[in-house]
Amino acid sequence: MKPVRRSLAEWLLTAPALLWLAAFFALPTGLILTAAFRPADLHGGLGSGWSLDAVRALADPALLPLAWRTLWLSATATGLCLLLALPAGCCVARLPRRRQGWVLLLMVLPFLTNFLIRVFAWKSLLHPDGALTRCLQDWGLLAADGMLLYHNGAVLAVLIYVHLPFAILPVYAAAEKFDFGLLEAARDLGAGPWRAFWRVLVPGVRGGIAAGALLVFTGCLGQYVVPQLVGGTDQEMLGNRIVQRVFSDRNLPEAAALAGLLLLAVLALLFAQAWRQRRTEQEVEA
């Protein structure tokens, strides 16, 4: 009877979380995927019956540059965020316990401000009439007609700024459990600083690295505010095209099909990470 009671207690404890996920994630996701196979009506809603027009629209050659820009910006932002997060998270984890909380608070505090306000602040900072642009022009580091806004570099910089905490915190959580004495042991055995870093530290915190990469890449894939405000019309991502289909074109099926495409990309990453983790566990058991 005890195993039955324990199993029942576990189900009761997890039921609220499962219901929450079902109501606010699984059900909306299913509705979006279903809408991708419905026809669009003249009033911006969903027509009756079923249609593959929205799915066929994904083969539009005009979407290929958007998809490529979305992928490489998201991948580059993820890689740069991890390069910054790995030393930052490890350094915070090596601080005394009292100082860790204050440093983490200072890292997260700016991100408690409204998201739009922070992006607008970057737009003001990079504006052609802003102080940063004028200083760079006066110092000869930027051409007189050069701009810091409305190109991929500006989008990439703001994407890194917005998603950096989502990379630092998982790395810090993994580094906090890591035994940094292993680095000293590796150095005593003849390993150089870089070899000890890549062969000992990185594998020791790879769980945090994988979690941070997944969070940052997923967040970047669906971005539309950052490219719209600091990138301009020539630096659109797939998120901008989804917004255009919903509000301007009023074509919900095509917007749902594009959202489903992004969802498939995220699911592919999740399955790849799960497969790699399972393979690693099998190698350890062997």
Rosetta blueprint (number, residue, H / E / L):
1 M L
2 K H
3 P H
4 V H
5 R H
6 R H
7 S H
8 L H
9 A H
10 E H
11 W H
12 L H
13 L H
14 T H
15 A H
16 P H
17 A H
18 L H
19 L H
20 W H
21 L H
22 A H
23 A H
24 F H
25 F H
26 A H
27 L H
28 P H
29 T H
30 G H
31 L H
32 I H
33 L H
34 T H
35 A H
36 A L
37 F L
38 R L
39 P L
40 A E
41 D L
42 L L
43 H L
44 G L
45 G L
46 L E
47 G L
48 S L
49 G L
50 W L
51 S L
52 L L
53 D H
54 A H
55 V H
56 R H
57 A H
58 L H
59 A H
60 D L
61 P L
62 A L
63 L H
64 L H
65 P H
66 L H
67 A H
68 W H
69 R H
70 T H
71 L H
72 W H
73 L H
74 S H
75 A H
76 T H
77 A H
78 T H
79 G H
80 L H
81 C H
82 L H
83 L H
84 L H
85 A H
86 L H
87 P H
88 A H
89 G H
90 C H
91 C H
92 V H
93 A H
94 R L
95 L L
96 P L
97 R H
98 R H
99 R H
100 Q H
101 G H
102 W H
103 V H
104 L H
105 L H
106 L H
107 M H
108 V H
109 L H
110 P H
111 F H
112 L H
113 T L
114 N L
115 F H
116 L H
117 I H
118 R H
119 V H
120 F H
121 A H
122 W H
123 K H
124 S H
125 L H
126 L L
127 H L
128 P L
129 D L
130 G L
131 A H
132 L H
133 T H
134 R H
135 C H
136 L H
137 Q H
138 D H
139 W L
140 G L
141 L L
142 L L
143 A L
144 A L
145 D L
146 G L
147 M L
148 L L
149 L L
150 Y L
151 H L
152 N H
153 G H
154 A H
155 V H
156 L H
157 A H
158 V H
159 L H
160 I H
161 Y H
162 V H
163 H H
164 L H
165 P H
166 F H
167 A H
168 I H
169 L H
170 P H
171 V H
172 Y H
173 A H
174 A H
175 A H
176 E H
177 K L
178 F L
179 D L
180 F L
181 G H
182 L H
183 L H
184 E H
185 A H
186 A H
187 R H
188 D H
189 L L
190 G L
191 A L
192 G L
193 P H
194 W H
195 R H
196 A H
197 F H
198 W H
199 R H
200 V H
201 L H
202 V H
203 P H
204 G H
205 V L
206 R H
207 G H
208 G H
209 I H
210 A H
211 A H
212 G H
213 A H
214 L H
215 L H
216 V H
217 F H
218 T H
219 G H
220 C H
221 L H
222 G L
223 Q L
224 Y L
225 V H
226 V H
227 P H
228 Q H
229 L H
230 V H
231 G H
232 G L
233 T H
234 D H
235 Q H
236 E L
237 M L
238 L H
239 G H
240 N H
241 R H
242 I H
243 V H
244 Q H
245 R H
246 V H
247 F H
248 S H
249 D L
250 R L
251 N L
252 L H
253 P H
254 E H
255 A H
256 A H
257 A H
258 L H
259 A H
260 G H
261 L H
262 L H
263 L H
264 L H
265 A H
266 V H
267 L H
268 A H
269 L H
270 L H
271 F H
272 A H
273 Q H
274 A H
275 W H
276 R H
277 Q H
278 R H
279 R H
280 T H
281 E H
282 Q H
283 E H
284 V H
285 E H
286 A L
